[in-house]
Amino acid sequence: MSGHSKWHNIQAKKGKADKARSNIFTKMSRMISVVAQQGGGDPMMNFSLRLAIDKAKAVNMPKIILIEQLSVELVRIAKERFIKNCCMKVLDQME
């Protein structure tokens, strides 16, 4: 039965480490979302976004998660701009 106990110990350690990584990745994703909403989604034009991406890379956040988070925020920003433009056009036509 020593193998069972060993696996249980490994599983407990890995679970704790994975939970800690998950919490860090969630914080980094939120930070990227907030910064992208405030200053735009281009890291070359938004210095805060560039810093957030560098921090995420420093904690070994996978590149695919970074790209996915940025694309979600860019789509959200584009939708908001489109809706604002449509509303403005409708209001201009009503006047």
Sequence and secondary structure as in RCSB ss.txt:
>XXXX:A:sequence
MSGHSKWHNIQAKKGKADKARSNIFTKMSRMISVVAQQGGGDPMMNFSLRLAIDKAKAVNMPKIILIEQLSVELV
RIAKERFIKNCCMKVLDQME
>XXXX:A:secstr
 HHHHHHHHHHHHHHHHHHHHHHHHHHHHHHHHHHHHHH S TTT HHHHHHHHHHHHTT  HHHHHHHHHHHHH
HHHHHHHHHHHHHHHHHHH 
